[in-house]
Structure formats: structure tokens, C-alpha cells
Amino acid sequence: MTLSYVPRVLMAHEDVLEKAANMTSSESNKINAVEVDGVRFETLVPERMLCLPKKNLLQKILSILEFLLPIPPGYFSPKYSVQLGIRITNNTSTPLRFSFYFTLFPELVNAHGRIPFEGGWISPLSSLESDYLLTIPGESLTFFPDIEIFGIWGNRLGISIPTGNGGTWFFQPLKPGNYQFRFIYNNQNEKETTYSSVSRDMNLIEGIWTGEVLTPFVELHLAQL
């Protein structure tokens, strides 16, 4: 199933996207967090340079086959883990839970504007208790999805990002160069029924923070060695 979800905030803020695409490195690094109702959100990119190792002869041959055969781009390519994440700090006086079940939406822009992502599949399974992280007042949580970078034909690159519900977002094909990246956090449900992997029961999770937040863009550079 192809996913075409675009958070409404993306459609309402095209001027913000245009401004971000034209940001210089120094401008994009001045503001790295945003606070909403006492909760601070920050996109984390520990390594701004994301490098894909040089292909060996076999990988070059397989990349040509990817171009010729009806298979997904990057099918034969090795995948390399990269760190792109989010930090949430609870500056309120109340303990809060934050959902990571289909609530993080990646956004990637370059000098030409926003780059559309391709969707993956949707899992029919219920969310787990572990998808809802608790933060007490004054504490932070840091979440890094299992994000990977891979090569495709024509010296192009791809990035795969889990959706949080069993699916995957794909950005591809990407040219080496400078980009701006951020996560949009969007959760509208204050309570959820979840499956406990320990007790094997369905449990009600309450006190989940709701809202839609655009974190500031962070600059990153894609390179093919």
C-alpha cells in the first residue's frame, strides 16, 4: 500500500519551506529547538555529514541490474545506519507520555524545495506499550528511529525511515549535496489501547501529549565516497 499522508501543517506553511531551503548553514544552526505549551522539541543530527562508502565491483554490477529489472531501488545495496532523531523535554509540572506510533513525519528540503517521500506498508497490529514513552517534569527523552542510507544506480542515494507502525518512508533518488532535515511530530490521541508483550493483555494508555509541532530544520550533507 502506498502512503500519501501529508500533515496539514506542511500544506499551510509552504512559505516556511521556501525560507528553509534558502537558509545558509549559520542561519539553520542558530535555532535548534522549539517549545510548545512547556514542551521542547528538537531534531537531532549528531553527524551532519552522511557518507555512503564506495561501491565495490559486485555492487556496481548489481546497481545496474536494479536499473534494468523491475525491483525497488536499492534492493541489492548494503544499508548503513545513520542517526537522525528527536529530543523532547518536559518543562511542564505534569508527567507526560509521548507517542511514537506513526507520529514522526520526516521532512527533507534542498535549494529547490521540499522533496516528497514515498510511503511503505502499514502494519495492522496494535501499538505496544513501548511506543508511549513517559517523561517526568524536567526530564528529556531521546528517540532515534532505525534510519538507513543506501546507494542506488547513477550515483544516487536513498534514505529509509521507519513510520513507527510497521511501514517505511523513502527519500529517493537523492543527489549528493546539502539538505535541510527535520521531524514533524503529530499526535491527536490523548489515550490509546495498546498490547502488552508481557501480560499479553490490552491496556489503556492515558495522558498522551497531543499536538502538532514543526521542529527547526537542521543542515546535513549527503556524500558518495
N, C-alpha and C positions, 0 to 999 in steps of 0.2 A: 504494500500500500504506500502510495506517495503522500507525504505530508506537505501541506501548503499553508500551515498556520503562520500568520504574521501578526505579532502583537499589535493591538490598535495604536499603541504609543509610537510604533515605527511609522505608521501612516500619518500620524498627526504631527510628526516632527522632522519632516524632510529637510527643513532649514538647518536643523541641528546636525544632520548627517553631512550636509554640504559643507558646513563650517568645519566639522571634524576632519573631513577628507583633505581640507586645505591647511590643517594645522601644521606648524613646524614641530620639531622634536621638543624644543624647550617649552613651547606652549602646552603640549599634550601632557608634559610631566609636572606642570605646576599644580594641577588639581587631580588628585588620585582617588578621592572618595567623595561620597555624597551621603548626607544624613536626612532621614525621613522619619518624623514622629519619634525621635530619640533613638533610631536605629541607623547605624553607619554601615554603608555598603562600599566595597572596594574590589575592583577586578585586579587579580594578581598575575603578573607575568615575570617570574623570577629571572628568566633568561630572555632578553629581548631579541637575541639572535637565534633563530630556529634553523639549524643546518641539517640538510639531508646528505648522508655520506655518498661518496662517488660510487656509481654503479660498476659492478664487475661485468665481464663479457656475457656471462649467462643472463644476468639481469637485464642487460641491454637487448639481448635477443628476445627475452620474454616480454619486454615492454613493447617491442614491435608486434608481437603476437596479440597483445592486448588491443592494439590499434586495429588489427586485421580481423580479429574474432569478435563475435557478439557477447562479450563478457564485460563486467564492470571495470572501469578504470582502476588501476592499482591492484587488480586481482592477484597478480603474481609478485607484487612488490613487497619487500620487507617493510614492516611497520615499526616506527620508532616513537617511543613515548616522549611527550613534551608536557610541561607544566603550564596550564592556563587554568586559573581558579578564581575563587571569590572568598573574601573575608567579610564576615558580618559581626558587628559589635553591638551588644545590647546596652545602650546607655540609659534605658528606662529603669524604673523601680520595680518592674514586674518580670518574672521569668517568662520567656517566650520560646516557642518552638518554631522552627523554620523547615518548610517542606522542600525536598529536593526530588520530588516525584513529578517530572515534567513541568518544572518551574523555571529552569535556567535556559535562556534563549541566546545563543551567541550572535554577535554582530561583527562583521568584518567589512572595512571600507578601505579604499585606496584613493588615489587622486581623481579617479573617475566616478566615485560614489560608492553606494552600498553594493556589496557582492551578494547575490542571492544564494541561499543554501538549498541543498537537496535533502528531502526527508528520507527516513528509513522506514522500518516497520514498527507497528505498535503492539506491545505486549497486552494480552487480555487478562493478565494476572493482576490481582490487587496489590496495592502498595504494601510495604513492610514497615514495621515499627522503626527500623533503622533508617528509613527515608525521612524521618522527622527528628531533627536534632534540637536538643534543649540547650538554651543559654540562660544563665542566671544574670542578674543585673551586674554590669561592669565587666562581663566576660565576652570573649570573642570565639567564634568558630571559623575554621578554615576548611574549605572544601575544594578538592582538586578532582574533577572527573577524569576518567581514563581516556585521555586525548592522545591521538596518534597522528604522526605526519608520515606521508608516503610519497613515492615518486610515481609518475605516470609518463606516458610517451611524450616525446617532444620536449624533454627537459622541463616539464611542468610538475607541479606539486599538488598534493591534496591534504586536507585536514579532516579527520573524523572525530566527532564529539558525541558522546552518549546523550540521549534525550532525557534519561532518567526513568523511563518506563519501558525499557527494552529495545528502544529504537536508536537510530543514529542520525545525526546531522552530518552532511558532507559539504565542504567547500572545495570545488574543483572545476576545471583545472586552474591553477594559480601560477602566475609567473613569479620568479624571484624578484624581490623588491621590498619596498616599505609599505606597511599597512598599519591601520588602527584597529584595535580589537577591544571588545567589551562584552560583558554579560548583562542581559536584561532579566531581572528577577520579577516573576509574575505569578502570584498565588491569590486566588479569590475564595478559598475554602477555609473557614475557621475551624472546622472539625472534619475528621476523616475516619472511616472504618478500615482498619489495617489487619493484616495477617501476622500473627506471631509465630516465628520459626521455632520458638522454644516450647510454648504451650500448645501450639497447633490450633489456637482459637482465634476468633475475630475480635479485635479490641477497638474501642472508640478512643481516638486521639483528639484532644481539645486544646484550646489555647494556641492555635497556629496563627502566626502573624500573616496578615493579608495586606496586599497592596501591589503596586507595580512600580519598579524602580529602574531607572537607566543609570548604570554606573558610568563614571567618566571613561573616555577612551584611553587606552594605553598603546604606545607605539611598539611595534615589533617588526623584525626584518626576516624575510624568508630567503634562504640561500641554498643553492645546489653546489656542492663541492666537486 
